[in-house]
């Protein structure tokens, strides 16, 4: 993840093209001031769709992992 952050900050010049992992710390940390409420809101918005998709397909994931384990 560290490499993604460094590459994103270095090579992405357009502010609207930043990924979530680059944009959140770039815009919500100013020196020693952390905007915790905004950072937690951004992280929640980014993680909720992933959690929903995982919950929809968790049965398939488990079935795929245990295909050879069941006798």
Secondary structure, DSSP 4 states (H G I P E B T S, - for coil): -HHHHHHHHHH---GGG--HHHHHHHHHEETTEE-HHHHHHHHHHHHHHHHHHHHHHHHHHHHHHTTTT--
